[in-house]
Amino acid sequence: MSDEASLTAEEWAFWDRWMRAQRLLVREVDRVLQTEFGLSKPEFSILVQLRSAQGGVMRVVELADSLDWDKSRVAHMLTRMEKRGLVDRAGSSESGRRTGIALSRAGADLADSAIRTHGQTIRRVALDGLKGREKAAIENWSGRLIEELS
């Protein structure tokens, strides 16, 4: 390993602090979803995608693509969520396989409440504490990372 590739003690400290902040932020946001709505982060992600779907229906493969998940993971989550009454099959083929998925009325109501509270949580734990140009700096840095890594 060359010296140019190594991080300084200050850079390691920065990285460790940033990683800890992310973990704590994610933990708090996920905790609120779980305690107030009984939702895991993956379930919430599915509810959000279905809530914003054109016509309120998505094919399983479209849902998997939008979440960047394997189709089998989505299918497993949908089976669990269907048993809980959060989603409904929006059509099925002769083989009985799900061709589309939509939020049930209960799922749509839960999604609306959870999305609202999720936004409030993000504001409380992250956005309200930003000062001056911090938001713009984080936004610019994040945008560059996304461009470079996508």
Wavefront OBJ file of the C-alpha trace (Angstrom):
o trace
v 0.000 0.000 0.000
v 1.447 3.329 -0.989
v 1.487 6.314 1.334
v -0.658 8.273 -1.151
v -3.486 5.750 -0.700
v -3.336 5.830 3.101
v -5.541 8.081 5.163
v -4.133 10.409 7.745
v -5.251 10.095 11.356
v -7.419 13.178 10.831
v -9.031 11.660 7.702
v -9.719 8.395 9.555
v -11.291 10.352 12.408
v -13.472 12.269 9.909
v -14.546 9.045 8.190
v -15.298 7.259 11.464
v -17.358 10.195 12.720
v -19.327 10.406 9.455
v -20.017 6.644 9.481
v -21.153 6.766 13.131
v -23.431 9.736 12.405
v -25.011 7.839 9.489
v -25.559 4.706 11.583
v -27.159 6.695 14.394
v -29.363 8.633 11.984
v -30.544 5.485 10.221
v -31.097 3.728 13.552
v -33.306 6.542 14.851
v -35.333 6.828 11.644
v -35.815 3.040 11.528
v -36.710 2.943 15.251
v -39.560 5.399 14.723
v -40.925 3.404 11.770
v -40.805 0.212 13.828
v -42.189 1.517 17.112
v -44.896 3.806 15.734
v -45.980 1.809 12.680
v -44.617 -1.725 13.051
v -42.734 -1.298 9.787
v -39.246 -2.366 8.846
v -37.267 -0.104 6.539
v -37.745 -2.538 3.599
v -41.527 -2.614 4.158
v -41.605 1.174 4.327
v -39.600 1.387 1.091
v -42.162 -0.818 -0.663
v -45.078 1.243 0.677
v -43.445 4.457 -0.555
v -42.803 3.049 -4.032
v -46.343 1.722 -4.367
v -47.820 4.970 -3.017
v -46.084 6.937 -5.747
v -46.682 4.417 -8.557
v -48.582 5.659 -11.572
v -52.068 4.205 -11.301
v -51.174 2.785 -7.889
v -50.014 -0.540 -9.343
v -46.563 -1.921 -10.085
v -45.345 -5.185 -11.485
v -43.076 -7.037 -9.092
v -40.115 -6.704 -11.451
v -40.682 -2.921 -11.693
v -40.818 -2.688 -7.911
v -37.611 -4.716 -7.615
v -35.876 -2.487 -10.162
v -37.041 0.711 -8.451
v -35.627 -0.513 -5.119
v -32.513 -2.093 -6.663
v -33.400 -5.398 -4.973
v -33.538 -8.965 -6.215
v -36.990 -9.996 -7.412
v -37.023 -12.853 -4.883
v -36.473 -10.430 -1.996
v -39.373 -8.270 -3.174
v -41.616 -11.304 -3.649
v -40.826 -12.498 -0.110
v -41.556 -9.060 1.370
v -44.796 -8.770 -0.605
v -45.983 -12.157 0.648
v -45.429 -11.027 4.240
v -47.082 -7.671 3.602
v -50.045 -9.290 1.864
v -50.612 -11.514 4.918
v -50.656 -8.340 7.045
v -53.245 -6.769 4.743
v -50.954 -3.992 3.489
v -50.867 -4.926 -0.202
v -53.158 -6.706 -2.643
v -52.541 -8.624 -5.810
v -53.532 -6.394 -8.691
v -53.894 -9.273 -11.116
v -52.581 -12.734 -11.582
v -51.720 -15.013 -14.443
v -53.201 -18.462 -15.029
v -50.356 -19.915 -12.990
v -51.493 -17.885 -9.984
v -48.370 -15.739 -10.044
v -48.737 -12.118 -9.069
v -48.622 -9.827 -12.106
v -49.188 -6.579 -10.259
v -49.255 -5.314 -6.720
v -51.085 -2.398 -5.149
v -51.588 -0.968 -1.709
v -54.673 -2.096 0.142
v -56.768 0.630 1.769
v -55.059 -0.173 5.091
v -51.653 -0.105 3.373
v -52.367 3.278 1.785
v -53.504 4.731 5.122
v -50.432 3.325 6.868
v -48.166 4.619 4.097
v -49.624 8.127 4.386
v -49.146 8.233 8.163
v -45.694 6.663 8.059
v -44.482 8.980 5.280
v -45.671 12.027 7.199
v -44.002 10.895 10.442
v -40.866 9.789 8.577
v -40.513 13.316 7.177
v -41.007 14.815 10.623
v -38.354 12.498 12.045
v -35.856 13.409 9.327
v -36.521 17.090 9.953
v -36.112 16.671 13.727
v -32.946 14.566 13.728
v -31.140 15.938 10.678
v -32.432 19.007 8.885
v -33.377 21.348 11.719
v -29.835 21.218 13.099
v -28.121 22.347 9.894
v -26.526 25.764 10.068
v -25.555 28.250 7.387
v -24.206 26.600 4.263
v -24.010 23.080 5.748
v -27.034 21.864 3.765
v -25.604 23.127 0.467
v -22.191 21.611 1.230
v -23.700 18.208 2.067
v -25.969 18.373 -0.984
v -23.061 19.203 -3.317
v -20.822 16.501 -1.846
v -23.599 13.908 -2.016
v -24.357 14.828 -5.625
v -20.731 14.367 -6.627
v -20.565 10.994 -4.886
v -23.743 9.822 -6.597
v -22.420 10.878 -10.002
v -19.073 9.189 -9.451
v -20.469 5.971 -8.021
v -23.579 5.464 -10.169
l 1 2 3 4 5 6 7 8 9 10 11 12 13 14 15 16 17 18 19 20 21 22 23 24 25 26 27 28 29 30 31 32 33 34 35 36 37 38 39 40 41 42 43 44 45 46 47 48 49 50 51 52 53 54 55 56 57 58 59 60 61 62 63 64 65 66 67 68 69 70 71 72 73 74 75 76 77 78 79 80 81 82 83 84 85 86 87 88 89 90 91 92 93 94 95 96 97 98 99 100 101 102 103 104 105 106 107 108 109 110 111 112 113 114 115 116 117 118 119 120 121 122 123 124 125 126 127 128 129 130 131 132 133 134 135 136 137 138 139 140 141 142 143 144 145 146 147 148 149 150
